[in-house]
Amino acid sequence: MKLKIKKGNSVQVIAGSGKGHKGEVLELDSRRLRVKVTGHNMQTHFDKENSTTFTKEGFVDYSNVKLVAAKKTAKKKTTKKAAAKK
């Protein structure tokens, strides 16, 4: 399945407790259709080795976000020969 949202894109959360939150896609799990958005769904974890706590983003369902702005990508240059074939 080809997804419209990719890593680095700007998205907005449209459902759940963080509705309206805008952020950048940090990670994408295409197998489970989950997305990590910057600053959304923060979860606290405890590290037993160092006895410290830290927070990091949790996954959000793909259907609960919408694309706001796509990451700009470089376009391939076409040669005159390739353009003439079309």
DSSP file (Angstrom, degrees, kcal/mol; ACC not computed):
  #  RESIDUE AA STRUCTURE BP1 BP2  ACC     N-H-->O    O-->H-N    N-H-->O    O-->H-N    TCO  KAPPA ALPHA  PHI   PSI    X-CA   Y-CA   Z-CA
    1    1 A M              0   0    0      0, 0.0     2,-0.5     0, 0.0    29,-0.0   0.000 360.0 360.0 360.0 131.4    0.0    0.0    0.0
    2    2 A K        -     0   0    0      2,-0.0     2,-0.3     0, 0.0     0, 0.0  -0.806 360.0-150.7 -93.9 126.3    1.4    3.4   -0.9
    3    3 A L        -     0   0    0     -2,-0.5    27,-0.0     1,-0.1    30,-0.0  -0.720  13.6-147.6 -98.9 146.3    0.9    6.1    1.7
    4    4 A K  S    S+     0   0    0     -2,-0.3     2,-0.4     2,-0.0    -1,-0.1   0.797  82.2  73.7 -79.3 -30.3    0.5    9.8    1.0
    5    5 A I        +     0   0    0     65,-0.1     2,-0.3     4,-0.0    -2,-0.1  -0.712  64.2 178.6 -90.3 134.3    2.3   10.8    4.3
    6    6 A K    >   -     0   0    0     -2,-0.4     3,-1.8     1,-0.0    19,-0.3  -0.832  40.2 -73.9-129.0 166.6    6.0   10.4    4.5
    7    7 A K  T 3  S+     0   0    0     -2,-0.3    19,-0.2     1,-0.2     3,-0.1  -0.389 118.6  26.0 -61.2 132.8    8.8   11.1    7.0
    8    8 A G  T 3  S+     0   0    0     17,-1.9    -1,-0.2     1,-0.3    18,-0.1   0.226  90.6 128.3  97.0 -13.5    9.5   14.9    7.3
    9    9 A N    <   -     0   0    0     -3,-1.8    16,-2.3    62,-0.1     2,-0.5  -0.339  62.6-116.7 -71.7 157.1    6.0   16.0    6.1
   10   10 A S  E     +AB  24  69A   0     59,-3.0    58,-2.9    14,-0.2    59,-1.8  -0.853  42.0 175.8 -95.9 127.9    4.0   18.5    8.1
   11   11 A V  E     -AB  23  67A   0     12,-3.0    12,-2.3    -2,-0.5     2,-0.4  -0.847  24.3-141.0-130.8 165.2    0.7   17.0    9.4
   12   12 A Q  E     -AB  22  66A   0     54,-2.4    54,-2.5    -2,-0.3     2,-0.4  -0.993  22.9-123.9-127.2 135.6   -2.2   18.0   11.6
   13   13 A V  E     + B   0  65A   0      8,-2.7     7,-3.2    -2,-0.4    52,-0.3  -0.652  27.0 180.0 -78.0 128.2   -4.0   15.7   14.1
   14   14 A I        +     0   0    0     50,-2.8     2,-0.3    -2,-0.4    51,-0.2   0.439  61.0  34.4-111.2  -2.1   -7.7   15.6   13.3
   15   15 A A  S    S+     0   0    0     49,-0.9     3,-0.3     3,-0.1     2,-0.1  -0.992  89.9  32.1-149.9 153.7   -9.0   13.2   16.0
   16   16 A G  S >  S-     0   0    0     -2,-0.3     3,-1.3     1,-0.2    -3,-0.0  -0.459 102.7 -40.1  98.9-170.0   -8.2   12.4   19.7
   17   17 A S  T 3  S+     0   0    0      1,-0.3    -1,-0.2    -2,-0.1     0, 0.0   0.754 134.2  51.7 -68.5 -25.2   -7.0   14.3   22.7
   18   18 A G  T >  S+     0   0    0     -3,-0.3     3,-2.3     3,-0.1    -5,-0.3   0.002  76.9 160.7-100.7  29.3   -4.5   16.3   20.6
   19   19 A K  T <   +     0   0    0     -3,-1.3    -5,-0.2     1,-0.3     3,-0.1  -0.257  66.9  22.1 -55.7 129.8   -6.9   17.4   18.0
   20   20 A G  T 3  S+     0   0    0     -7,-3.2    -1,-0.3     1,-0.3     2,-0.2   0.225  86.4 139.1  97.5 -13.3   -5.6   20.5   16.1
   21   21 A H    <   -     0   0    0     -3,-2.3    -8,-2.7    -8,-0.1     2,-0.4  -0.457  37.3-156.5 -68.4 132.4   -1.9   19.8   16.9
   22   22 A K  E     +A   12   0A   0    -10,-0.2     2,-0.3    -2,-0.2   -10,-0.2  -0.888  27.9 133.8-110.3 142.7    0.5   20.4   14.0
   23   23 A G  E     -A   11   0A   0    -12,-2.3   -12,-3.0    -2,-0.4     2,-0.3  -0.974  50.1 -83.2-169.4 179.5    3.9   18.8   13.8
   24   24 A E  E     -A   10   0A   0     -2,-0.3    14,-2.3   -14,-0.2     2,-0.5  -0.734  43.8-108.9 -99.3 145.9    6.4   17.0   11.6
   25   25 A V  E     +C   37   0B   0    -16,-2.3   -17,-1.9    -2,-0.3    12,-0.2  -0.635  35.0 177.0 -75.6 120.5    6.4   13.3   11.0
   26   26 A L  E     +     0   0B   0     10,-2.8     2,-0.3    -2,-0.5    -1,-0.2   0.825  66.3   3.9 -90.0 -38.4    9.3   11.7   12.9
   27   27 A E  E     -C   36   0B   0      9,-0.9     9,-2.5   -21,-0.1     2,-0.4  -0.988  59.5-155.7-150.6 151.1    8.7    8.1   12.1
   28   28 A L  E     -C   35   0B   0     -2,-0.3     2,-0.8     7,-0.2     7,-0.2  -0.991   3.9-163.1-136.4 125.2    6.3    6.0   10.0
   29   29 A D  E  >> +C   34   0B   0      5,-2.9     5,-1.9    -2,-0.4     4,-1.0  -0.864  10.8 179.6-106.6  96.4    5.3    2.4   10.5
   30   30 A S  T  45S+     0   0    0     -2,-0.8    -1,-0.1     1,-0.2     5,-0.0   0.716  76.5  59.8 -73.4 -20.2    3.7    1.4    7.2
   31   31 A R  T  45S+     0   0    0      1,-0.2    -1,-0.2    -3,-0.1    -2,-0.0   0.911 120.0  25.3 -72.5 -43.0    3.0   -2.2    8.4
   32   32 A R  T  45S-     0   0    0     -3,-0.1    -2,-0.2     2,-0.1    -1,-0.2   0.418 106.5-122.1 -99.9   0.1    0.8   -1.1   11.3
   33   33 A L  T  <5 +     0   0    0     -4,-1.0    29,-2.4     1,-0.2     2,-0.3   0.955  62.2 142.7  55.5  56.6   -0.2    2.3    9.7
   34   34 A R  E   < -CD  29  61B   0     -5,-1.9    -5,-2.9    27,-0.2     2,-0.3  -0.932  32.8-161.5-126.7 150.9    1.1    4.3   12.7
   35   35 A V  E     -CD  28  60B   0     25,-3.2    25,-3.1    -2,-0.3     2,-0.5  -0.978  12.8-143.2-133.8 141.8    2.8    7.7   12.7
   36   36 A K  E     -CD  27  59B   0     -9,-2.5   -10,-2.8    -2,-0.3    -9,-0.9  -0.942  21.5-164.8-104.5 125.7    5.0    9.6   15.2
   37   37 A V  E >   -C   25   0B   0     21,-0.5     3,-1.9    -2,-0.5   -12,-0.2  -0.903  30.4 -98.7-112.8 138.0    4.3   13.4   15.3
   38   38 A T  T 3  S-     0   0    0    -14,-2.3     3,-0.1    -2,-0.4   -13,-0.0  -0.308 103.3  -2.7 -55.8 124.0    6.6   15.9   16.9
   39   39 A G  T 3  S+     0   0    0      1,-0.2     2,-0.4   -16,-0.1     3,-0.3   0.540 106.0 115.4  74.4   8.5    5.4   16.9   20.4
   40   40 A H  S <  S+     0   0    0     -3,-1.9    18,-0.7     1,-0.2    -3,-0.3  -0.884  72.6   9.0-114.9 145.1    2.2   14.8   20.2
   41   41 A N  S    S-     0   0    0     -2,-0.4    17,-1.4    16,-0.2    -1,-0.2   0.932  80.2-162.5  57.9  51.7    1.2   11.8   22.4
   42   42 A M  E     -E   57   0C   0     -3,-0.3     2,-0.4    15,-0.2    15,-0.2  -0.465   5.3-165.1 -69.8 132.0    4.1   12.3   24.8
   43   43 A Q  E     -E   56   0C   0     13,-3.0    13,-2.1    -2,-0.2     2,-0.4  -0.951  14.2-133.2-122.7 139.3    4.8    9.2   26.9
   44   44 A T  E     -E   55   0C   0     -2,-0.4     2,-0.3    11,-0.2    11,-0.2  -0.776  24.3-172.3 -93.6 132.6    7.0    8.9   30.0
   45   45 A H  E     -E   54   0C   0      9,-3.2     9,-2.3    -2,-0.4     2,-0.5  -0.922  15.1-140.5-124.0 150.3    9.4    6.1   30.3
   46   46 A F  E     -E   53   0C   0     -2,-0.3     2,-0.7     7,-0.2     7,-0.2  -0.948   7.3-150.3-113.9 127.0   11.6    4.9   33.1
   47   47 A D  E  >> -E   52   0C   0      5,-3.3     4,-1.3    -2,-0.5     5,-1.2  -0.864   5.7-165.3 -96.8 112.6   15.2    3.8   32.6
   48   48 A K  T  45S+     0   0    0     -2,-0.7    -1,-0.2     1,-0.2     5,-0.0   0.843  84.1  56.3 -67.9 -35.0   16.1    1.2   35.2
   49   49 A E  T  45S+     0   0    0      1,-0.2    -1,-0.2     3,-0.1    -2,-0.0   0.926 122.7  23.8 -64.6 -45.4   19.9    1.3   34.6
   50   50 A N  T  45S-     0   0    0      2,-0.1    -1,-0.2    -3,-0.0    -2,-0.2   0.460  99.0-129.5 -99.8  -3.2   20.2    5.1   35.1
   51   51 A S  T  <5 +     0   0    0     -4,-1.3     2,-0.3     1,-0.2    -3,-0.2   0.900  64.8 128.6  52.7  46.3   17.1    5.5   37.4
   52   52 A T  E   < -E   47   0C   0     -5,-1.2    -5,-3.3     2,-0.0     2,-0.4  -0.901  51.8-138.1-127.3 157.1   15.9    8.4   35.2
   53   53 A T  E     +E   46   0C   0     -2,-0.3     2,-0.3    -7,-0.2    -7,-0.2  -0.884  23.1 174.7-112.0 148.4   12.7    9.2   33.5
   54   54 A F  E     -E   45   0C   0     -9,-2.3    -9,-3.2    -2,-0.4     2,-0.4  -0.977  21.2-131.6-147.0 158.7   12.3   10.7   30.0
   55   55 A T  E     +E   44   0C   0     -2,-0.3     2,-0.3   -11,-0.2   -11,-0.2  -0.879  25.9 166.7-115.0 146.1    9.6   11.5   27.6
   56   56 A K  E     -E   43   0C   0    -13,-2.1   -13,-3.0    -2,-0.4     2,-0.1  -0.967  40.2 -84.6-149.9 164.3    9.2   10.7   24.0
   57   57 A E  E     -E   42   0C   0     -2,-0.3     2,-0.2   -15,-0.2   -15,-0.2  -0.401  37.8-148.5 -73.2 145.6    6.5   10.7   21.3
   58   58 A G        -     0   0    0    -17,-1.4   -21,-0.5   -18,-0.7     2,-0.1  -0.641  29.1 -86.9-105.1 169.1    4.2    7.8   20.9
   59   59 A F  E     -D   36   0B   0     -2,-0.2     2,-0.3   -23,-0.1   -23,-0.2  -0.455  35.1-160.1 -78.2 149.1    2.5    6.5   17.7
   60   60 A V  E     -D   35   0B   0    -25,-3.1   -25,-3.2    -2,-0.1     5,-0.1  -0.942  32.4 -96.3-123.3 146.7   -0.7    7.9   16.4
   61   61 A D  E >   -D   34   0B   0     -2,-0.3     3,-1.7   -27,-0.2   -27,-0.2  -0.374  28.3-126.4 -65.2 142.2   -3.0    6.1   14.0
   62   62 A Y  G >  S+     0   0    0    -29,-2.4     3,-1.2     1,-0.3    -1,-0.1   0.810 108.3  58.8 -58.1 -33.9   -2.5    7.1   10.3
   63   63 A S  G 3  S+     0   0    0    -30,-0.3    -1,-0.3     1,-0.2    -2,-0.1   0.622  95.8  64.4 -74.8 -11.8   -6.2    7.8    9.9
   64   64 A N  G <  S+     0   0    0     -3,-1.7   -50,-2.8   -51,-0.1   -49,-0.9   0.334  96.8  64.7 -94.6   6.9   -6.1   10.4   12.7
   65   65 A V  E <   -B   13   0A   0     -3,-1.2     2,-0.4   -52,-0.3   -52,-0.2  -0.941  62.9-157.1-127.6 152.2   -3.7   12.8   10.9
   66   66 A K  E     -B   12   0A   0    -54,-2.5   -54,-2.4    -2,-0.3     2,-0.3  -0.963  29.0-105.9-127.3 149.1   -4.0   14.8    7.7
   67   67 A L  E     +B   11   0A   0     -2,-0.4   -56,-0.2   -56,-0.2     3,-0.1  -0.541  36.3 170.5 -73.7 127.7   -1.3   16.1    5.4
   68   68 A V  E    S-     0   0A   0    -58,-2.9     2,-0.3     1,-0.3   -57,-0.2   0.811  70.6  -0.6-101.9 -50.2   -0.7   19.9    5.7
   69   69 A A  E     -B   10   0A   0    -59,-1.8   -59,-3.0     3,-0.0    -1,-0.3  -0.978  69.3-134.0-146.4 129.8    2.5   20.4    3.7
   70   70 A A        -     0   0    0     -2,-0.3     2,-0.2   -61,-0.2   -61,-0.1  -0.520  33.4-102.0 -81.1 149.2    4.6   17.8    1.9
   71   71 A K        -     0   0    0     -2,-0.2     2,-0.3     1,-0.1   -62,-0.1  -0.521  42.8-112.6 -68.1 133.0    8.3   17.8    2.2
   72   72 A K        -     0   0    0     -2,-0.2     2,-0.3    -3,-0.0    -1,-0.1  -0.511  37.4-168.6 -73.1 132.7    9.9   19.4   -0.8
   73   73 A T        -     0   0    0     -2,-0.3     2,-0.3    -3,-0.0    -3,-0.0  -0.864  26.8-103.3-119.8 154.9   11.9   17.0   -2.9
   74   74 A A        -     0   0    0     -2,-0.3     2,-0.3     1,-0.0     0, 0.0  -0.578  35.6-133.4 -76.8 136.5   14.2   17.6   -5.8
   75   75 A K        -     0   0    0     -2,-0.3     2,-0.2     1,-0.1    -1,-0.0  -0.641  22.5-107.8 -89.9 148.9   12.7   16.8   -9.2
   76   76 A K        -     0   0    0     -2,-0.3     2,-0.3     1,-0.1    -1,-0.1  -0.499  32.0-120.5 -73.3 141.2   14.6   14.8  -11.8
   77   77 A K        -     0   0    0     -2,-0.2     2,-0.4     1,-0.0    -1,-0.1  -0.647  24.6-144.3 -81.7 138.5   16.0   16.7  -14.7
   78   78 A T        -     0   0    0     -2,-0.3     2,-0.2     4,-0.0    -1,-0.0  -0.832   8.3-138.3-104.2 142.9   14.7   15.6  -18.1
   79   79 A T     >  -     0   0    0     -2,-0.4     4,-2.1     1,-0.1     5,-0.2  -0.473  26.5-108.5 -91.2 168.2   16.8   15.6  -21.2
   80   80 A K  H  > S+     0   0    0      1,-0.2     4,-1.9     2,-0.2     5,-0.1   0.859 119.3  53.5 -64.7 -35.3   15.7   16.7  -24.6
   81   81 A K  H  > S+     0   0    0      2,-0.2     4,-1.4     1,-0.2    -1,-0.2   0.909 109.4  47.3 -66.1 -42.9   15.7   13.1  -25.8
   82   82 A A  H  > S+     0   0    0      1,-0.2     4,-0.9     2,-0.2    -2,-0.2   0.880 112.8  49.4 -67.1 -37.5   13.5   11.9  -23.0
   83   83 A A  H  < S+     0   0    0     -4,-2.1     3,-0.3     1,-0.2    -1,-0.2   0.853 108.2  54.0 -69.5 -34.3   11.1   14.8  -23.5
   84   84 A A  H  < S+     0   0    0     -4,-1.9    -1,-0.2     1,-0.2    -2,-0.2   0.807 101.9  58.6 -70.0 -30.1   10.9   14.1  -27.3
   85   85 A K  H  <        0   0    0     -4,-1.4    -1,-0.2     1,-0.3    -2,-0.2   0.801 360.0 360.0 -68.8 -29.1   10.0   10.4  -26.7
   86   86 A K     <        0   0    0     -4,-0.9    -1,-0.3    -3,-0.3    -2,-0.2   0.471 360.0 360.0 -77.2 360.0    6.9   11.5  -24.8
